[in-house]
Amino acid sequence: MSKTPISIIFAGTPEFAVPSLNALIADESFDVKLIISQPDKPVGRKQEILPTPVAKAAIAAGIAVQQPEDINALSLETFDCDFLVVVAYGQILKQDILDAPSIAPVNIHASLLPRWRGASPMQSAILASDPQTGITIQRMVKKLDAGPILSQVVLPLEQSTTIEALHDALASAGAALLIETLKNPLSEKAQDEEGVTMCHKLKRTMGEVDPASQSAEEIHRHVRALVPWPGVRMHLEGQDVKLIETSLLETEESIPVQCKDTHLHIVRLQPPGKTPMTGQAWHRGHA
């Protein structure tokens, strides 16, 4: 006699959540009964209305998807699920939603809680030059990212790691850890409240850098953490340029910029109204 699959309601929105959703769909131990994502929004310069990455994955898998303006307006009790799995959904869930699953509401968080509770844990880890980061599976409670820890996996954070590379590594690690965690009896560990650090939504002003007052390493961390969003901007030889890629060492097409302590080497940048180019190409044209 076959074992009844573990029933899942999945809530997520961006690309980070898709590997976890696909892992649940692909594993016969799970039955994804409903997928919830935020409403489709305009994307890109043309402001074309496109499905969220999670909604797109749901459509491809042929699974029902709901996209309410407010997830808390839904009634989930009728779906009789074992787990509510939430990955980067983007809204605060009320208690009646958290109470809907028969076993637990669980969340994949892209940090080693209690470090970096909040909206930008991956970027914050890079900006703070943390030596390591990772994934936490937590039982969700009403207080933001404060639930007991169910499992964790640690990833080293190199000085060259960019947010794009870290995003993909943690999304993959989170999917694998989620499957492992839900297949086994849950074991909870309370978070250390004395070790809590918080992070917040990213703002454009976070990307404004000044080589006269900041070190080369500090600006390099900003580029690694904040490109492509919200981007990093610097005033350079009379122009406000976007920094796309930097290095602490000279490269073939880079140009040096004197910072507070030493040189930062700009590998690629984007002048106003133009496409990205190498530092040397910009220097030749600017000169």
PyMOL commands that set and color helices and strands:
alter all, ss='L'
color gray80, all
select helices_A, chain A and resi 15-26+53-61+71-73+77-79+95-98+121-127+163-182+193-195+204-207+216-226+279-286
alter helices_A, ss='H'
color red, helices_A
select strands_A, chain A and resi 6-12+30-36+41-43+48-50+65-66+83-87+104-109+117-118+132-139+149-156+198-199+232-236+239-247+255-258+263-270+277-278
alter strands_A, ss='S'
color yellow, strands_A
deselect
rebuild
show_as cartoon
